């Protein structure tokens, strides 16, 4: 039993500190192959089952060991002792991670087995036999053409606008240094990366086809800053407006997808995409078919565990101990953004308990699951007492049963067992939601995010304190951003902001805040999760889908429906 709990603890610990990543395999004679990976404590771990996409190899798996045979080499992977061994001689300790049913192998063991070199950046590791080369480089007035000796993936190419220099920086990785540098090129090289800098007032398209890359000027700019091929889109109905627009901030063109909703005329609710298991968000949204939807809560990319409290249609769907600001809609359809404290109590036969976790695998003495949770419930009868409640919160079973619609499953630590001996089938359970005083009425919707971007009661010092409460990545990275804002008419505005020329590039916290101030009429605003999680669903499809760069598993969304 102790080993079982240690294994569960180890799984949760690794999942918390691991980040989603990818491994890219480069070939001299065929297209790159990308497979799943994770990053843990600075090392990349590659998903073993996906290695079949790299090349033909024999993979034999038992309950304790995986054997992989490739090019007469044998790799032994221990599932119990977490080591790998090459040809039964060279041992790599602690080179194996196991998350659920997935087995991951550390980069050094894999590169030795495949006899490949590696190059790493923030969230990608590249494997190759020889560093790719630039075979031809031509820089013209309107276009840059580059040829390579092998195909490169899209994430090898980055074009960044340098607003303070009125120019661009093109980076290509991994790549060998240029053997011959053209006279008209501002060239530099570092860490297997080529940098080309050039000045221009225009916007550019990146066209990567096979072994050829073209950076092509968009010559059809209009005087108002919009492009002919992407003029502003606007669709309006009573109480709802959807707009796609281009804004310029500090010389950078930004694409904005925005829906403005009157919460008195439309239902704004939280959608949970099969909470606790991996589920394709596009498939889920196509089944639900909301009028509009954006991603919402921050979440752990490995466990899909949301961060923060969640309420929808007046029901508390997720409870956690994080302290983050919340977007709230009250029963009278008033919207607000503020810091809120919630406390959930239950009472059984005059016994009072505090519920510490709802629809979550985080440890707690008293936990609650509803039918919204689709993942595994790890609590076992040896350690927890279980009570299944019907739609009226009456006890209908004292066994560990998966709750159906309108049912609840309570898991109570066995240390309280002596207090539960008198509880019987049919007993009533009472739930009480205690909330902080600044929440004047019961919310029908509550979703935590952050940080706060706009609040009329915040001075500069409070804004700086808000920024200090979050990681540098959230504050300073130029990433796509999802956010919710309330305007001076009480409307809810849901939007995604990303780079116009490069959708993978977005805005920093300060830039998002300044953009909202420049757009005007917003009183309060808060960031939601962003980066590769930022999606906009409208008119039956994801409007800003980026092939291979948009997360497919997003657990929590804010959606708009007809009332």
DOMAR-690598 format. One record per residue (C-alpha): residue in one letter; x, y, z. Coordinates in steps of 0.05 Angstrom, whole numbers, padded with zeros to 5 digits, always signed. Each point is the difference from the previous one (the first is absolute). Layout:
N
AXYZ...
//
This chain:
563
X+00000+00000+00000X+00056+00048+00017X+00033-00014-00067X-00067+00015-00035X-00006+00068+00034X+00073+00016-00013X-00011-00016-00074X-00061+00046-00002X+00039+00055+00036X+00058-00008-00048X-00047+00003-00060X-00032+00064+00025X+00067+00032+00018X+00030-00015-00069X-00063+00025-00035X+00002+00065+00038X+00072+00017-00017X-00003-00026-00072X-00016+00044-00059X-00029-00019-00067X+00053-00002-00055X+00014-00033-00066X+00056-00039-00034X+00015+00013-00073X+00040-00049-00042X+00035+00028-00061X+00018-00043-00060X+00042+00013-00062X-00048-00038-00046X-00070+00010+00028X-00045+00048+00038X+00010+00014+00075X-00037-00042+00051X-00028+00032+00064X-00019-00043+00060X-00022+00015+00071X+00049+00016+00055X+00002+00032+00068X+00052+00043+00034X+00019-00014+00072X+00056+00034+00039X+00034+00024-00063X-00001-00067-00035X-00044-00022-00057X-00035-00068+00004X-00028-00029-00065X-00063-00044-00003X+00023-00071-00013X-00063-00025-00036X+00006+00056-00051X+00070-00022-00022X-00033-00044-00053X-00013+00065-00039X+00075+00013-00002X+00017-00065-00036X-00016-00074-00002X+00022-00033+00065X-00020-00059+00043X-00031+00018+00067X-00016-00056+00049X-00033+00017+00066X-00010-00042+00063X-00026+00022+00067X+00071+00017+00023X+00043+00015-00061X-00005+00029-00070X+00050-00025-00052X+00012+00041-00063X+00041-00028-00057X+00025+00047-00054X+00059-00008-00049X+00026-00060+00039X+00002+00040+00065X-00043-00018+00061X-00027+00049+00050X-00027-00027+00066X-00049+00045+00038X-00016-00019+00072X-00070+00018+00022X+00014-00016+00073X+00069+00029+00011X-00005+00057-00051X+00066-00012-00035X+00017-00016-00072X+00058-00041-00026X+00031+00000-00069X+00022-00068-00027X-00002-00027+00072X+00062+00040+00018X-00008+00076+00002X-00049+00017+00056X-00037+00066+00006X-00028+00007+00071X-00065+00039+00012X-00010+00007-00075X-00072-00025-00001X-00063+00038+00019X-00069-00032+00004X-00062+00044-00002X-00064-00042+00001X+00008-00051-00055X+00052+00040-00038X+00075-00015+00005X+00051+00055-00015X+00075-00009-00013X+00052+00053+00016X+00034+00035-00058X+00072-00025+00012X-00020-00073+00001X-00042+00008-00063X+00053+00038-00039X+00052-00053+00018X-00047-00055-00022X-00018+00033-00066X+00071+00028-00011X-00027+00070-00010X+00022+00069+00022X-00047+00048+00036X-00017+00074+00003X-00046+00029+00053X-00039+00064+00009X-00054+00019+00050X-00052-00053-00016X+00028-00040-00059X+00057-00049-00009X+00026-00016-00070X+00034-00066-00018X+00043-00006-00063X+00060-00036-00027X+00032+00063-00029X-00017+00073+00011X-00042+00026-00058X+00033+00049-00048X-00021+00061-00040X+00017-00015-00072X-00023+00066-00030X-00018+00069+00026X-00027+00058-00042X-00021+00066+00030X-00041+00046-00044X-00039+00064+00010X-00067-00035+00008X+00019-00071+00018X+00051-00046+00034X+00009-00069-00029X+00037-00055+00037X+00013-00072-00019X+00021-00056+00047X+00030-00069-00010X-00059-00031+00039X-00071+00017+00019X-00009+00041+00064X-00064+00004+00042X-00039+00065+00008X+00024+00010+00072X+00072+00005-00025X-00017+00067-00032X-00016+00062+00040X-00011+00071-00027X-00001+00052+00055X-00016+00073-00009X+00050+00046+00035X-00043+00062+00011X+00054+00044+00030X+00044-00012-00061X-00056+00002-00052X+00022-00068-00026X-00003-00075+00005X+00042-00057+00027X-00004-00067-00037X+00027-00060+00040X+00010-00070-00027X+00018-00060+00043X+00033-00050+00003X+00045+00019-00057X+00074+00002-00018X+00036+00067-00007X-00001+00031-00069X+00063-00017-00040X-00008+00062-00044X-00035+00062+00026X-00031+00047-00052X+00023+00072+00005X-00070+00028+00008X-00018-00043+00061X+00003+00018+00074X+00020-00069+00024X+00018-00030+00067X+00006-00071+00027X-00004-00031+00069X-00018-00067+00030X-00019-00035-00065X-00045+00059-00019X+00006+00048-00059X-00025+00071+00011X-00016+00046-00059X-00020+00072+00016X-00032+00048-00050X-00037+00067+00002X-00069+00009-00029X-00066+00037+00012X-00040-00055-00033X-00030-00066+00023X+00023-00068-00024X-00026-00071-00012X+00041-00061+00017X-00005-00054-00054X+00035-00066+00016X-00007-00053-00054X+00044-00062+00003X+00073+00022+00001X-00016+00072-00020X-00017+00060+00043X-00026+00067-00025X-00011+00064+00041X-00047+00039-00046X-00022+00073+00009X-00074+00014+00003X-00005+00057-00050X-00075+00013+00005X-00001+00041+00064X-00056+00051+00007X+00008+00068+00031X-00045-00018+00059X+00047-00056+00022X-00045-00058-00022X+00019-00049-00054X-00046-00012-00060X+00004-00074+00012X-00021+00008+00073X-00047+00059+00008X-00038+00005+00065X-00057-00051+00008X-00061+00021+00040X-00065-00038+00013X-00053+00029+00046X-00065-00022+00029X-00040+00027+00059X+00044-00007+00061X+00058-00034-00036X+00056+00025-00046X+00058-00038-00029X+00059+00039-00029X+00067-00017-00031X+00044+00061-00005X+00072+00022-00008X+00031+00048+00050X+00070+00029+00001X+00039+00007+00064X+00072+00026+00002X+00008-00016-00074X-00026-00071+00007X-00063-00022-00035X-00046-00042+00043X-00059-00043-00020X-00058+00005+00050X-00059-00048+00003X-00054+00028+00045X-00071-00015+00021X-00041+00051+00038X-00058-00031+00039X-00058+00029+00039X-00006-00051+00057X-00073+00019+00009X-00017-00025-00070X+00048-00059-00009X+00022-00056+00045X+00074+00001+00018X+00022-00065+00032X+00060-00044+00013X+00010-00062-00043X+00042-00057+00028X+00032-00041-00055X-00002-00070+00031X+00035+00024+00062X+00054-00048+00024X+00014-00034-00067X+00029+00022-00067X-00054+00022-00049X+00008+00037-00066X-00027+00070+00010X-00022+00009-00073X-00041-00064+00003X-00030+00021+00067X-00020+00069-00025X-00029-00027-00064X-00044-00046+00043X-00021+00056+00048X-00006+00052-00057X+00002+00064+00042X-00010+00067-00034X+00070+00020+00023X+00053-00029+00045X+00071+00015+00025X+00048-00038+00044X-00004+00019+00074X+00039-00028+00060X+00074-00011+00006X+00014-00074+00006X+00055-00051+00008X+00015-00025-00071X+00016-00070+00024X-00057-00014+00049X-00049+00050-00031X-00015+00023+00071X-00031+00070-00002X+00029+00054+00044X-00051+00036+00043X-00073-00002+00019X-00055-00012-00052X-00075+00011+00004X-00051-00006-00056X-00076+00005+00003X+00006+00011+00075X+00037-00066+00012X+00070-00004+00029X+00037-00045-00049X+00073+00007+00022X+00030+00022+00066X+00073+00013+00014X+00043+00038+00049X+00030+00049-00051X-00011+00074+00011X-00015+00031-00068X-00048+00054-00025X-00066-00023-00027X-00048+00019-00055X-00071-00002+00029X-00071+00005-00026X-00053+00007+00053X-00073-00024+00000X-00023+00068-00023X+00049-00004-00060X+00050+00051+00027X+00073-00015-00019X+00060+00015+00044X+00074-00017+00007X+00030-00003+00070X+00036-00044+00051X-00050-00047+00033X+00006-00049+00057X-00045-00061+00001X-00010-00052+00055X-00043-00061-00010X-00031-00034+00061X-00042-00062+00007X-00041-00023+00060X-00022-00072+00014X-00040-00015+00064X+00029+00062+00034X+00071-00018-00022X+00034+00058-00036X+00054-00012-00053X+00038+00046-00046X+00005-00025-00072X+00071+00011-00023X-00002-00027-00071X-00053-00005-00055X+00011-00040-00064X+00074-00002+00012X+00053-00052+00016X+00036+00047+00049X+00005-00030+00069X-00053+00020+00051X-00035-00027+00062X-00069+00013-00029X-00009-00003-00075X-00059+00003-00046X-00010-00025-00071X-00058+00014-00048X-00018-00030-00067X+00040+00055-00034X+00065-00036+00020X+00020-00054-00050X+00068-00019+00027X+00022-00055+00048X-00020+00007+00073X+00062-00023+00036X-00027-00001+00071X-00010-00071+00025X-00047-00030+00053X+00061-00018+00042X+00014+00074+00012X-00067+00035-00012X-00073-00009+00017X-00048+00013-00058X-00070+00029-00002X-00040+00004-00065X-00053+00055-00001X-00061+00007-00045X-00024+00065-00032X-00032+00020+00066X+00066-00012+00038X-00027-00061+00036X+00047-00059+00012X-00017-00058-00047X+00063-00042+00007X+00061-00008+00045X+00042-00031-00055X+00049+00030-00049X-00046+00010-00060X+00013+00045-00060X-00050+00057+00006X-00051+00005-00056X-00034+00065-00022X-00025+00040+00060X+00035-00046+00049X+00059+00015+00046X+00053-00045+00029X+00031+00019+00067X+00068-00028+00020X+00016+00010+00074X+00066-00019+00031X-00004-00061+00045X+00027+00040+00059X-00071+00027+00006X-00031-00070-00003X-00021-00002+00073X-00043+00062-00012X-00035-00032-00059X-00023-00065+00033X-00070+00026+00013X-00011+00024-00072X-00052-00040-00038X-00029-00007-00070X-00052+00055-00009X+00034+00051+00045X+00000+00071-00027X+00065+00037-00015X-00001+00076+00001X+00049+00042-00040X+00017+00073+00015X+00041+00046-00044X+00034+00055+00042X+00027+00058-00041X+00039+00063+00013X-00038+00064+00015X+00017+00033-00066X-00042-00053-00036X-00068+00032+00013X-00044-00054-00032X+00008-00073-00018X+00036-00008-00066X-00028-00042-00057X+00069+00001-00032X+00069+00006+00030X+00067-00015-00033X+00069+00017+00028X+00057+00024-00044X+00046+00059+00006X+00036+00045+00005X-00048+00059+00002X+00013+00048-00058X-00049+00057+00017X-00034+00020+00064X-00022+00072+00014X+00017-00009+00073X+00072-00021-00013X+00056+00051+00003X+00068-00009-00033X+00028-00034+00062X-00056-00051+00001X+00009-00015-00074X+00075-00013+00013X-00018-00044+00059X-00048-00039-00045X+00056-00011-00051X+00048-00024+00055X-00050-00054+00020X+00010-00038-00066X+00058-00033-00036X+00044+00039-00049X-00027-00044-00056X-00071+00024+00012X+00020+00073+00007X+00057+00011-00050X-00007-00052-00055X-00028+00024-00067X-00052-00054-00006X-00071-00005-00027X-00047+00023+00054X-00072-00017+00019X-00036+00048+00045X-00067+00022+00027X-00019+00074+00007X-00061+00037+00025X-00019+00064-00036X-00035+00062+00027X-00068-00027-00022X+00008-00064+00040X+00012-00044-00061X+00048-00059+00003X+00056+00002-00051X+00038-00064-00015X+00060+00007-00045X+00064-00032-00026X+00059+00043-00021X+00057-00027-00043X+00051+00025-00049X-00027+00017-00069X+00063-00020-00039X+00018-00057+00047X-00058-00029+00041X+00049-00035+00047X+00023+00069+00025X-00047+00042+00041X+00006+00053+00054X+00029+00008+00070X-00043+00016+00061X+00015+00075-00007X-00015-00001-00074X-00066-00035+00011X-00018+00051+00053X+00021+00059-00044X-00039-00028-00059X-00064-00003+00041X+00011+00071+00024X+00011+00024-00071X-00063-00037-00024X-00039+00037+00055X-00065-00011+00039X+00024-00061+00041X-00006+00007+00075X+00027-00068+00024X+00040-00054-00034X+00037-00064+00017X+00046-00048-00037X-00021-00072-00012X+00047-00056-00021X+00038+00017-00064X+00056-00023-00045X-00017-00063-00039X-00064-00007+00041X-00030+00064-00030X-00058-00021-00045X-00061+00035-00029X-00060-00042-00020X-00053+00035-00043X-00045-00018-00058X+00011-00074+00011X+00077-00002-00001X+00063+00023+00035X+00015+00067-00034X+00073+00006+00020X+00022-00073-00007X+00075-00007-00013X+00019-00068-00027X+00043-00038+00050X+00005+00059+00047X-00069+00004+00031X-00012-00044+00061X-00051-00054-00015X-00015-00016+00073X-00031+00061+00035X-00042-00018+00061X-00037+00065+00016X-00034+00050-00046X-00045+00061+00006X-00058-00009-00049X-00059+00041-00023X-00068-00030-00015X-00069+00025-00019X-00045+00008+00061
//
